[in-house]
């Protein structure tokens, strides 16, 4: 009997916590996740770079116009330097961008203004 009351109390608490969290998160930010950008290192290795763009809900109209491009070059340490450019259209807010190479667990992030070009540099080792 006590176990049943405990299970019911946990279920009620879970629903209450979920209901409280949904409206709060809807007002914080939206996220655009671009499909991975594939680049080829100077040595011929295929590398993937993921880009996440977080922006205020009021700026959601910019999402379809955000573009990402990446290029590679040999780094001075013998690896590969990946340069990622995120082109953000004009708008009223600020954005937060995270660029990552999950294979090498390398991440760079920064805040920027709408209407800007943000540049990121990831140095990855050669395999």
C-alpha positions as CSV (number, residue, x, y, z in Angstrom):
1,X,0.0,0.0,0.0
2,X,2.8,2.4,0.9
3,X,4.6,1.6,-2.4
4,X,1.5,2.4,-4.4
5,X,1.1,5.8,-2.6
6,X,4.8,6.5,-3.2
7,X,4.4,5.7,-6.9
8,X,1.3,7.9,-7.3
9,X,3.1,10.8,-5.5
10,X,6.2,10.4,-7.8
11,X,4.0,10.4,-10.9
12,X,2.1,13.6,-9.7
13,X,5.4,15.3,-8.9
14,X,6.8,14.4,-12.3
15,X,3.8,15.7,-14.2
16,X,4.0,18.9,-12.1
17,X,7.7,19.4,-12.8
18,X,7.1,18.8,-16.5
19,X,4.2,21.2,-16.7
20,X,6.3,23.9,-15.0
21,X,9.3,23.4,-17.2
22,X,7.5,23.5,-20.6
23,X,6.4,27.2,-20.5
24,X,9.7,28.4,-19.1
25,X,11.8,26.7,-21.8
26,X,9.6,28.0,-24.6
27,X,10.6,31.6,-23.8
28,X,14.4,31.0,-23.6
29,X,15.8,30.2,-27.0
30,X,15.5,28.2,-30.1
31,X,18.3,26.1,-31.6
32,X,19.2,25.5,-35.2
33,X,21.3,22.4,-35.8
34,X,22.8,22.4,-39.2
35,X,23.6,19.0,-40.7
36,X,27.2,18.1,-40.3
37,X,29.6,19.9,-42.7
38,X,32.0,17.4,-44.3
39,X,35.6,18.6,-44.9
40,X,38.6,16.8,-46.1
41,X,42.0,17.2,-44.4
42,X,45.1,18.0,-46.5
43,X,46.0,14.3,-45.9
44,X,42.7,13.1,-47.4
45,X,40.9,12.2,-44.1
46,X,37.1,12.9,-44.0
47,X,36.2,15.1,-41.1
48,X,32.7,16.2,-39.8
49,X,31.9,19.5,-38.1
50,X,28.6,20.1,-36.3
51,X,27.3,23.6,-35.8
52,X,24.6,24.6,-33.3
53,X,23.1,28.1,-33.4
54,X,21.0,29.3,-30.5
55,X,18.9,32.4,-30.8
56,X,16.0,34.2,-29.0
57,X,12.5,33.0,-29.9
58,X,11.7,36.4,-31.3
59,X,14.4,35.9,-33.9
60,X,13.1,32.6,-35.3
61,X,12.6,34.1,-38.8
62,X,16.4,34.1,-39.3
63,X,16.8,30.4,-38.9
64,X,16.3,29.4,-42.6
65,X,18.8,32.0,-43.8
66,X,21.7,31.0,-41.6
67,X,24.5,29.4,-43.6
68,X,27.6,27.5,-42.6
69,X,30.8,26.8,-44.6
70,X,34.0,25.1,-43.7
71,X,37.5,24.8,-45.1
72,X,40.7,23.1,-44.0
73,X,44.4,23.8,-44.1
74,X,47.5,22.0,-42.7
75,X,48.2,23.3,-39.2
76,X,51.6,24.3,-37.9
77,X,51.5,21.4,-35.4
78,X,51.1,18.7,-38.1
79,X,47.4,18.3,-37.8
80,X,44.5,20.0,-39.6
81,X,43.0,23.5,-39.0
82,X,39.3,23.6,-39.8
83,X,37.9,27.1,-40.3
84,X,34.1,27.4,-40.0
85,X,32.2,30.5,-41.0
86,X,28.6,31.0,-39.8
87,X,26.7,33.7,-41.8
88,X,23.9,35.1,-39.7
89,X,21.3,37.4,-41.4
90,X,20.3,40.8,-40.0
91,X,18.0,40.9,-37.0
92,X,17.5,42.4,-33.6
93,X,19.1,39.9,-31.2
94,X,22.2,38.1,-30.2
95,X,23.0,34.5,-31.0
96,X,25.2,31.8,-29.5
97,X,27.0,29.4,-31.8
98,X,28.7,26.2,-30.8
99,X,31.0,24.5,-33.4
100,X,32.3,21.0,-32.6
101,X,34.3,18.1,-34.0
102,X,32.8,15.3,-32.0
103,X,35.4,12.8,-33.2
104,X,38.2,14.8,-31.5
105,X,36.1,16.3,-28.7
106,X,37.1,19.8,-29.8
107,X,34.5,22.6,-29.3
108,X,34.6,26.3,-29.8
109,X,31.7,28.7,-29.0
110,X,31.0,32.4,-29.0
111,X,28.3,34.9,-28.8
112,X,27.6,37.3,-31.7
113,X,25.2,39.7,-33.2
114,X,22.7,39.0,-35.9
115,X,23.9,40.4,-39.2
116,X,27.4,39.1,-38.7
117,X,29.9,36.5,-39.9
118,X,31.3,34.5,-37.1
119,X,34.6,32.6,-37.6
120,X,35.7,29.6,-35.7
121,X,39.0,27.7,-35.8
122,X,39.3,24.0,-34.7
123,X,42.8,22.4,-34.7
124,X,42.5,18.6,-34.9
125,X,45.3,16.0,-35.0
126,X,45.9,13.8,-37.9
127,X,45.0,10.1,-37.5
